[in-house]
Amino acid sequence: MTTVTVHEAKTNLSRLIAAVLAGEEVVIARGKVPAVKLVPIEPKPKRVPGLWKGKVEIGPEFFEPMSDDELAQWEGRDDEF
């Protein structure tokens, strides 16, 4: 684990990023007190179209108009009940 001061981190940021991406743990300290740890960002998984196909079913009632009470709730007008 590498510990550097804020000043060293600002001076050598590119080198520190390369070290973190290579698997090294880097801690930035304020004076002698550790403050933050640099960590790599995990890539987002690739989306797969159709992953939920056949697992979710929407009935015909979904497409029916809402009642006035339901619409008021949906729009945040709870005081109309």
N, C-alpha and C positions, 0 to 999 in steps of 0.2 A: 504494500500500500504506500502510495506517495502522498505526502502532505505538503502543501505549499501555502504561502501567504496570499492574500488578495492581490498584492502588488506583483508577486511572481506569476500568479494566474493571468493577470492582465497582460503581462509581458510575454508569456509563453502559451497563450491560449491554444494556438494551432497545435503545438507539440502535445499539450495535455489532452486535447480531443483525440489526437492520433493514438495516444497511449490508452485512453479509455476504450476506443474502438478495437484496440488490440487485446483487450481483456484485463487491463490493469485497473486497479481501483485508485481514484484520485480524490483526495479530500482537500477542500479549501478552508483555511483557518483565518480567523481574525486575530492577529497576534499569535498567541499559542493555543487559542481555543478553537477546536474544529467547529466549523459553521455549516458547511454544505458538502455533499458528495456528488461528483459528476458521474452520471450513469448514461449508457447508450439508450436510445429510444428503440423499442422493439417495432419492427415493421408491422403494419396492419396486415391481417390475413387477406388473401385475395377473395373477393366475393364470388360466390357460385350461384348463378341464376337458377331458379327453380328448386332450390334447396328445400323449401317448404311445400312443394307441390304434393297434393294428396294428403297433407297433414293438417290443413286448416280448411274448414268448411264454413261457408257463409250461407245462412238460410235466406229464403225470400223475404222474411220479415225485416231483414236489415234494410231493404230498399223501400219500406213503407214509410210514409211521412210520420214525423214525431208528433206526439200530442202537445198541446200548449204547455202543460207542466214540464214535460221533458225538454221542450225547446227553451223554456225559461231557465231551466237548470243548465243546459248546455251553454247558453249565452251568459251565464253568471248572474241571472236576475232571480236569485233565490227569494227575494222579498215578496214575490208575487204569489207565494203559496198560502 
